[in-house]
Amino acid sequence: MNIPAKLGFGLALSFAAGWTLVQNRWLTTNEYDVTVPGLPPAFDGKRILHLSDLHTKRYGDGFNNLINSCSFLEPDYVFFTGDLFSRHETNLDPKLLLMERLMKLGQVYYVIGNHEADAPDRSHVLCEKLREMGVHVMNNRTERLEIGNEHINVTGAVLPRTHYRVGKMGFRGRTAVTPELMRELVGKPESGAVTLLLVHDPLPFEAYAEWGASVAFSGHVHGGVIRLPFVGGLLSPERCLFPKYSKGVYLNGDSRLVVSAGLGKFRLHNPSQIILATLKST
């Protein structure tokens, strides 16, 4: 390779490395109107800030960049759908700081993901501290949101660890998510009421819809890690190519699925994502 060719190759490589670095610090906001059949009028127009999969990212001192972007959206509720920390992290004080700051924006609802489940002792301590702060920790439980005489329900589901992997690195023979498993975890949804489901993995959307979720909020897939034009996400954490649900809003009958591309982990052509989902009755 001659000197000009080497120089061109070096410049291209430097540009690619710099562009990848920029993308992995890039924070985008997407706003979606989510039509919910049967939504009580009092909840029409309510704004949900949806975050997921922070892992080890910080976004400025005290998460200033992230908080500034979120506060601009003026949410009524904040949903965080798992992987607030990575399984190898030991200092979780920054996570408490982030949730404390998010609480100033709206009521915060949180459900754990697979990384928290892989570090159960740390996750237990973190959840207890979050409850003391006033965060609604929704691990396999339901709460009612009331405005006047009208209400909807928020349910959080923690899928079995064997749904994500078997052993240390196995992906075969994982526990399938079914409507029956959902009923074992969280019971049956209230008949005739709107139920918002917080659950880390979006891929079993059909099971959530059959169970009775009006809207499911999920993350986990990191937008497919690498996003390809006209194709979408390339890879799921389970090493599955072209995951069916990776980013955005999906429909299944009267059920909706809102999938966050997440905030952390490596990504390419796939910036970190903040979602504002506005509930609509029509």
N, C-alpha and C positions, 0 to 999 in steps of 0.2 A: 504494500500500500504506500503510495507516494505521500509527500508531506501535505499537499492541499487536501487529499482525501482523508488523511489522518486528522487534519484540523477540522474538516467538515464533520467527520464522525464524532470527534470530541465535543464540538459545539452542539450537535444534535443530541448527544447523550446528556450533556449538561442541561440543555433546555428541557429534555424529558424528565430528568431528575427534579429540576426546579418546578416544573408544572405539576408533577406528582405531589411534591411537598406542599404547593399552594392548595391543591385540591383537598389534601388531607387536613387543611386548616380552614377550609371554606365552609361557611355556615349559611344555609339557605332556609327560606320560609315558604311554605306552600299553604294556601288557604283553600279549603273545600267546603262547599255546602252539602250537608248530608241529610237527605230527605228520609224521615222516619215515619212510616205508617203508624197511625194511632198516637202520635206524639201529642201530649196535652198542650193546649194553647200557652200555658204559663211557661213552657220550656222552649217554645218557638223562638229561635234567635239566640239561644244560649250558646256561649262560645267555650269550646274545650281546647285547651293547649295540650297537645299530645307529644310526649317525649319518650325516647326509649334508647337503650343500649349505649349508655355513656362510657362504660368501661373505664379506661384510664385518662380520657381526655379532660382538659381543664378549661380551655377557652378564656384565658386571661386570669389575672389575679382575682381570687374569690369568685371565679366564673363570671366576671363582669360582662364580657362580650355576649355570653349566652343569656344572662339575665336581662341585659339591655334589649336584646332582640325579642325576648319573650314579653317583657313589660310593655313594649310598644303595641302588642296585640290585644291587651286589656281582656284577658280571659276571665270567665266566671269559674271555671274548674280547671284543674291540672291533672292529667292522667299520665302516670309513668309506668310503662309496661315491661319492666324487668331489665336485668343486667346493669343495675346502677353501679356495680363494681365488677371487676374481673376476679376470677377465682384465686389468682395469685396475690392480690392486693391485701395488705395487712393494716395499713393506716386508713381507716374509713372516716376520719374526722372531716375531710373535705366533702364527703357525700352528705354528711349532716348539715354542713354549711349551705350546700346547694339547696337541699330540701327546705331549710329554714328560709332561704331567700325566695324560693318558689311559693311558700305559704303566704307571702305578702302579696302575691298576685291573684290568688284564688284558693279555694279548697283543694287540697292535694290528695289524690288517690293513687296508691302504689301497690303493685303486685310483683313478686319476685320472678326472676327468670332462671335459666339453667345455670348461670354462673353463681348466683347466690345459693342455689340448691347444691352446688358442688362444694360450697364452703358453709355447711349448715350452722356451725358454732358462731362464726362471724355474722352470718345472716340473722341468726336469732337475736344476737345482741343489738345489731343495727335496727331490726324491726322494733324491738322493745324501746329503743331510744326514740325512734320515729313516732311511735304511739304516744310517748310522753310529750313530744313536741306538739302533737295534735294532727299528725299525718294520719290519714285513713289507710291503714295497712289492710289490704283486701285479700289476704291469702285464704282462699277457699271459704269466702263468706260474702254476705249480701248486706247492703245498706239501702235505705230508702231516702231519696232526695225529695223534699217536699217544698212546694211553693203554694201557699194558701191551702186550698182543699185538693190540689192536684199533686200527683207524685209520679216518679219513675224510679226504677231500681238500678243500682250499680252492683255487679257481681264480679269478684275476682277469682280466677281459677289458677291453681298451681298444678301443672301437669307433672306426672311422675318423672323422676330422673331417667328411668329406663325408656321414656319416650324419646329422649334426646340422644342417648348412647347407651350401649351395653358394655360394662367394663370400662377400661380406660380409653380405648379408641374404637370400640366396635359400633357399627351402625346397622348391622343386620339383626333381625329379630327384635327391633325396638317395639315398645308398647304402642299400639295403635290407639288413637283418640276416637271414641265413638260417642253417640248420644248417651248410651248407657254409662260409660265411664264419666261423662260430664255430670250425670245425675248422682253418681256415687260421690263425686268430689264436692258438688255444690248444691245438690238437690234439684228440684224442678223450678223453673222460673214461674213467677206469678202469672196466672192465666189472665189474659186481657191487658196486662201492663207492659209498658216499654221497659226492656232490660238492656242496659249497656254492659257489655262483657269486657273485662280487662284480662287478657291472657297473652303470654309471651309469644307463642308460636302461631303464626297465621295460617300455616299450611293445612291444618285440619278444618278449614272454614266450613266445609259441608257439614261436618259434625256439629259445629257451633250453631249453624243455621237450623239444623234439624232439632237440636236441643231447645232452641227457642230464643237465641240472641237476636235482639233487634239491630244492634250495632256492636260489632266486636272490634276492639282496639288492640293491635299487636305490633311487634317489632321483629327481633331475632334474626331476620334474613339479611340485615345490613344492606338492603337494596339490591342484593345479588352480588355484592362486593365490587364487581366490575359490571358496568352497564354498557350494552352495545346498542347502537342506533337501530331502531325499528325492531329490536329483539327484546330488550329489557335486561333484567338481572341475569348474570351468568351462573352464579353458584350459591348454594345454601350452605349453612354451617355443617349440614350432614353430608357434604360432598355430593349433593345432587345437582345436576346441571339444569339450568333454566327453570328455577322454582316458579310455580304457578302464581304465587302471590308474593310480591317483593317490595312494592312501593305504590302508594296511592289508594284509591277507593274502588272496591269491587262489590258486585251485587250477586245475590243468590235468592231469588224470589223476593220476599219482603225483608230479608236480612241484608245488612251492609257490613263490610269489612274495611277498616281504615288501617293501613300498614305504614308504619314509619320506617324510613331507611336508616334511622338511628343516628347517633352522634359520634360514636367512637369507631375504633378498628380501622385497618387499612381499607382504602377504597380508590377506585379509578373511574373517571367519568361519572361520578356518583357522589356528589357533595353531601355532607352531613345535613340532616333535615330537622327542622322544626315544623310541626303541623298545627294549624288552627282549623278545627272542625266546627262549623256552625250548624247546629241542629235546626232542621226545617220541617214543618208539618206538611207542606206542599211543595 
